């Protein structure tokens, strides 16, 4: 069983983890300082975000590999200098935040960091060390190798979530593999951050949640925007929900007495 991490203790024992997915912006200004500020003003203590790195090594909070979808700029971030990326505006309005701006703007807020590219591995580890935010971050990536590469560069442990391979092994083979084998699969992992379903496979079931808890793992489900589904998942015993609708999730948790 993995050791508990301070990342998970921002609220009271009765509270569930409410995580604002790329902040909170009904206007679509995802991963902007305005969106993160709106979530924090709602009372959120957990922010989900993504990191990419420019051609000259500047660590950014941004989801896509390219600027085109959500900004008025164009081009792949890994091929652009920071000065060019700084001119782009999310939704034509908001600049792309630097990781260091996030750390300074929201001291104490937990940051769930999805490492989107190999170019960001060294820079993210260096930033965590520089700002000593080990207790405030959770490292995740679809790539287990990329996640582990960040963790190896840190001077002390931080919270971590499983990648695609680890999640798939736990989901598909967890019911039949011996406990010692499962423990090896989830070594160094503290949470399973998963969708309700993946293709035709139902991931989040009562048995999945029980098995995760038996191995000391939290279950965080993404990306849930419907209140009825939020209630259903909380009734199953999930530990956290990632949502675009921070306002609705807050109301659901308040109604259940699970908001702090």
C-alpha positions in Angstrom: 0.0 0.0 0.0 1.3 3.4 -0.9 1.9 6.1 1.7 -0.7 8.9 2.0 0.3 12.2 0.4 -0.4 15.7 1.7 -1.8 16.5 -1.7 -5.0 14.8 -0.8 -5.6 16.6 2.5 -6.6 20.1 1.5 -10.1 19.6 2.9 -11.7 17.9 5.8 -12.0 14.1 6.1 -15.6 14.2 5.1 -15.1 16.3 1.9 -14.7 14.8 -1.5 -12.0 16.1 -3.9 -13.6 18.6 -6.3 -11.3 19.3 -9.1 -11.8 22.2 -11.6 -10.9 20.8 -15.1 -8.7 23.5 -16.7 -10.2 25.9 -14.3 -13.8 27.1 -14.6 -14.9 29.1 -17.6 -18.4 28.6 -19.2 -17.0 31.0 -21.9 -14.4 28.4 -23.0 -11.3 30.2 -21.6 -9.8 26.9 -20.5 -6.4 26.8 -18.8 -6.4 30.6 -18.4 -5.7 32.6 -15.3 -9.2 33.9 -15.4 -10.6 30.4 -15.4 -8.4 29.2 -12.5 -9.2 32.4 -10.6 -12.9 31.8 -11.0 -12.6 28.3 -9.7 -10.6 29.4 -6.6 -13.1 32.2 -6.0 -15.8 29.4 -5.9 -13.8 27.8 -3.1 -12.0 25.1 -5.1 -8.7 23.9 -3.6 -7.9 21.5 -6.5 -7.1 22.7 -10.1 -6.6 20.3 -13.0 -4.2 21.6 -15.7 -1.8 20.6 -18.4 1.7 21.6 -19.1 3.7 22.1 -22.4 7.1 23.7 -23.0 8.2 26.1 -25.6 11.2 25.7 -28.0 13.3 27.8 -25.6 12.3 25.9 -22.5 9.5 27.9 -20.9 7.0 25.8 -19.0 3.4 26.8 -19.9 -0.1 25.8 -18.6 -1.8 24.7 -21.8 -3.6 21.5 -23.1 -3.0 21.2 -26.8 0.3 20.7 -28.6 -0.6 23.6 -30.9 -2.1 27.0 -30.3 -4.7 26.8 -33.1 -7.8 25.3 -31.3 -8.3 27.7 -28.4 -6.2 30.8 -29.2 -5.8 33.4 -31.9 -2.3 32.1 -32.6 -1.0 29.2 -34.7 1.7 26.6 -34.5 3.1 23.9 -32.3 4.2 25.1 -28.9 7.3 22.9 -28.9 8.5 24.7 -32.1 7.8 28.2 -31.0 9.8 30.6 -28.8 8.1 31.8 -25.6 8.0 35.4 -27.0 5.8 34.2 -29.9 3.5 32.1 -27.6 3.1 35.1 -25.3 1.4 37.0 -28.0 -1.4 34.4 -28.4 -4.7 34.9 -26.5 -7.0 32.2 -25.4 -10.4 32.9 -26.9 -8.8 36.1 -28.2 -8.7 37.5 -24.7 -6.5 35.7 -22.2 -2.7 35.1 -22.3 -1.4 31.6 -21.8 -0.2 31.3 -18.2 3.3 30.4 -17.2 3.6 27.6 -14.7 5.5 29.9 -12.3 2.6 32.3 -12.5 0.2 29.6 -11.3 2.4 28.7 -8.3 2.7 32.4 -7.3 -0.9 33.3 -7.8 -2.5 30.4 -5.8 -0.2 29.5 -2.9 -1.5 26.4 -1.1 -3.9 25.4 -3.9 -3.4 21.8 -5.1 -2.3 21.5 -8.8 -3.1 18.3 -10.7 -0.5 18.4 -13.5 -0.9 16.5 -16.7 2.5 16.3 -18.4 1.6 16.4 -22.1 5.0 16.1 -23.8 8.5 14.8 -23.1 9.9 18.3 -23.6 8.2 19.3 -20.3 9.7 16.5 -18.1 12.9 18.2 -17.0 11.3 21.7 -16.8 8.4 20.6 -14.6 10.6 18.7 -12.2 13.0 21.7 -12.0 10.0 24.0 -11.3 8.6 21.8 -8.5 12.1 21.8 -6.9 12.6 25.5 -7.3 9.2 26.5 -5.8 9.2 23.6 -3.2 5.6 22.6 -4.1 6.0 18.9 -3.6 3.1 18.6 -1.3 0.8 20.7 -3.6 1.2 18.7 -6.8 0.0 15.5 -8.3 1.8 14.3 -11.4 -0.2 12.5 -14.1 0.2 11.6 -17.8 -1.3 9.2 -20.2 2.2 8.0 -20.5 3.4 6.0 -17.4 7.0 6.4 -18.6 6.7 10.2 -18.8 5.1 10.4 -15.3 7.9 8.2 -13.9 10.5 10.4 -15.6 9.3 13.4 -13.8 9.2 11.6 -10.4 12.8 10.3 -10.8 14.0 13.9 -11.1 12.4 15.0 -7.8 14.2 15.2 -4.4 11.3 13.8 -2.5 8.0 11.9 -3.3 4.9 13.6 -4.7 1.4 12.3 -5.4 1.0 10.6 -8.7 -1.8 9.1 -10.8 -1.7 6.1 -13.1 -1.2 6.3 -16.9 -3.1 4.4 -19.6 -1.2 1.2 -19.2 -1.3 1.0 -15.4 -5.0 1.9 -15.5 -5.8 -0.7 -18.1 -3.9 -3.4 -16.2 -5.7 -2.5 -12.9 -9.1 -2.4 -14.6 -8.9 -5.5 -16.8 -6.6 -7.8 -14.8 -7.1 -6.5 -11.3 -10.0 -9.0 -10.5 -7.7 -12.0 -11.3 -4.2 -11.0 -10.6 -2.7 -11.8 -7.1 -2.5 -8.9 -4.7 1.4 -8.8 -4.8 1.3 -8.4 -8.6 -1.3 -5.6 -8.4 0.9 -3.9 -5.8 3.8 -3.9 -8.3 1.5 -2.5 -11.0 0.5 0.5 -8.8 3.8 1.0 -7.1 4.4 4.8 -6.7 0.8 5.5 -7.7 -1.7 7.2 -5.3 -4.8 7.7 -7.5 -6.6 6.2 -10.5 -7.9 9.1 -12.6 -10.3 7.5 -15.0 -13.4 8.0 -17.2 -16.6 6.2 -16.3 -16.1 4.1 -19.4 -13.4 3.6 -22.0 -14.9 2.5 -25.4 -17.1 -0.4 -24.5 -15.4 -1.1 -21.2 -17.1 0.1 -18.0 -14.3 1.3 -15.8 -15.9 2.8 -12.7 -17.9 0.0 -11.1 -18.5 -0.8 -7.4 -15.9 -3.6 -7.6 -13.4 -1.2 -9.2 -13.8 1.3 -6.4 -13.6 -1.3 -3.7 -10.5 -2.9 -5.3 -8.8 0.6 -5.6 -9.5 1.4 -1.9 -8.3 -2.0 -0.8 -4.9 -1.1 -2.4 -4.9 2.3 -0.8 -5.7 4.2 -4.1 -8.1 7.1 -4.6 -10.5 7.1 -7.5 -11.0 10.4 -9.4 -13.5 10.3 -12.3 -13.3 12.7 -15.3 -14.9 14.7 -16.8 -18.3 14.8 -15.1 -20.7 17.7 -15.8 -24.1 16.2 -15.0 -25.4 16.5 -11.4 -27.2 13.2 -11.5 -24.1 11.4 -12.6 -22.1 13.2 -9.9 -24.5 11.9 -7.3 -24.3 8.4 -8.7 -20.5 8.3 -8.6 -20.4 9.7 -5.2 -22.8 7.1 -4.0 -20.4 4.5 -5.4 -17.7 5.9 -3.1 -15.4 7.7 -5.5 -13.0 10.0 -3.8 -13.0 12.8 -6.3 -14.7 14.3 -9.4 -13.1 16.3 -12.2 -15.5 18.7 -13.9 -15.9 21.6 -16.3 -18.9 22.7 -14.3 -17.3 23.7 -11.0 -20.5 25.5 -10.0 -22.7 22.4 -10.3 -20.3 20.1 -8.5 -20.0 22.5 -5.7 -23.8 22.5 -5.3 -23.9 18.7 -5.4 -21.3 18.4 -2.7 -22.9 21.0 -0.5 -26.2 19.2 -0.7 -24.5 16.0 0.4 -22.5 17.6 3.2 -19.2 16.8 1.4 -18.0 20.2 0.5 -15.4 21.9 2.6 
